[in-house]
Amino acid sequence: MSDTFLKRNPSTLVFLAVLALFVLGVTLLADGAGAGVISTSFVKTLGKTLCLALVALAMDLVWGYTGILSLGHFAFFGLGGYMIGMWLMYARTQAIVVSSLSEAPIPATDSEIVDAIGNQIFGVVGSSEFPLIWMFADSLLLQLMLVVAVPGLLALVFGWLAFRSRVTGVYLSILTQAMTLGLALYLFQNDSGLRGNNGLSGLQNLPGMDQVPQATLSIWFFWASAAALALGYLFAAWIVAGKFGSVLRGIRDNEARVRFLGYSVEGYKLFIFTVTAIIAGIAGALYYPQAGIINPAEIAPVASIYLAVWVAIGGRGRLYGAVIGAIFVSLVSSWFTGGQAPDLNLGFYTLKWVDWWLIVLGLSFVLVTLFAPRGIGGLVDLWSDRRQPDRHGADLGPGVGALREKEAEQ
């Protein structure tokens, strides 16, 4: 990624600079590395919000730029969380079991240790044996590879089947939603191998770092989330700035014409669908250790619908719009649903925001769609338009909008 790219895309530099200042400010004010003004719980909230901004970025690439309204990208997000959660839970349980068995008069064998770990993890669902999908759970490197491989492979197979059949529009959205629903229903079963409705818990405890306080761990994850968002934004900006991005926008606006020009529409769709699924998986792998728990409810279709709402409110087709929408809605949602927003007494009725927040969010989505299709990102466009040169004086060329005298003098 050359300097020329950054010079041609100053908005990317602005985004990275704002993100860097934000990270620096939070670090200086956080409990773990600074003045202690910002609590550990709020640092975790900010870190999780950056992860949500990353998955919103992926959603904007596939929907805002390519025109594929996927209602299944949060499933890839959840799968990334499950993959890293398996290692976190296994390694943490292993440390507890080994410490407990070390006090026994007769040293435990390796098989006894594995059985004890299995009993600790799966006892809640009436089992003690490790399912096949846990075969790599003892290896951090392999589980990190699965964070990328599992969402990517699922997206590749699903996308190949859907795009080769030329399923488009609302039918494709329904198919992605059906995929998400099917995955969630499968994970709810106790014999799925991932503890059913109980999910994976205790993910905030990093193995081998028992002496490191949560305040410090939270700031580490916050930095990791910010770095992932920065790299994701650079990658997305690089994709949409070149010829590849032009083809994606062409597919969004007129798929038949792009196909007529000789481009492999299905290939472009499959690539962007798979890549964004991988990005979503990475975001999930960073999110759930900060959340501390993951269960099948996180993969329910409504989560992917929320993701589309964030992108729409922020302004789809604008990378910064997707990030702004995810951050804005996430933080406002935390404020309203966390009991921090005061109840509104209307005299005849007391409005409790915890109960009404989803209605407010849905109404906001409808209003933005009808009256402000550019979303919050449109405000950035207005600001940018006002900073254009003041064009006064006579035209220096015959065309409308040609260079004017004042600009020539400057």
Number of C-alpha atoms within 10 A of each C-alpha: 8 7 8 8 14 15 11 11 14 11 14 20 14 11 17 19 13 12 17 15 12 12 18 13 12 22 21 15 16 22 22 21 15 14 12 15 11 16 15 20 15 14 23 23 20 24 26 26 22 29 30 29 31 30 31 35 33 29 33 32 29 26 21 24 24 25 23 22 22 23 27 29 34 30 29 31 30 29 30 32 28 26 28 27 29 23 23 26 22 20 21 19 19 21 13 13 17 17 11 10 16 11 10 9 7 8 12 15 10 10 9 12 16 19 16 21 25 19 17 17 23 22 14 13 17 12 17 17 17 18 14 8 12 16 11 15 20 16 14 16 13 16 24 16 12 20 29 22 18 19 27 23 15 17 25 19 12 17 23 19 13 18 17 12 10 12 14 16 12 12 12 19 17 16 18 24 22 15 17 24 20 14 18 22 16 16 22 19 16 18 15 13 20 26 22 21 17 18 19 22 19 17 22 18 20 16 17 10 10 10 6 11 12 20 18 15 20 27 24 17 20 27 19 16 26 25 17 19 24 20 14 20 22 17 12 18 21 18 16 19 13 11 10 13 19 15 20 25 20 19 23 18 14 12 18 12 12 18 14 10 8 8 14 12 20 17 14 17 20 20 16 22 26 23 20 27 33 28 28 32 32 27 30 30 25 24 28 25 25 23 17 14 19 24 21 25 16 19 25 21 23 17 19 24 17 20 26 27 25 30 34 29 29 31 28 31 23 23 27 25 28 35 30 23 27 30 23 17 20 19 14 15 17 14 15 19 17 11 12 11 15 12 13 11 10 8 7 6 8 10 14 16 21 18 11 12 15 15 11 12 18 13 12 15 21 16 14 19 16 9 9 16 18 20 25 22 25 18 14 13 12 10 10 10 10 9 8 8 9 10 14 11 11 11 15 13 10 8 8 7 10 12 17 16 14 14 13 8 6 5
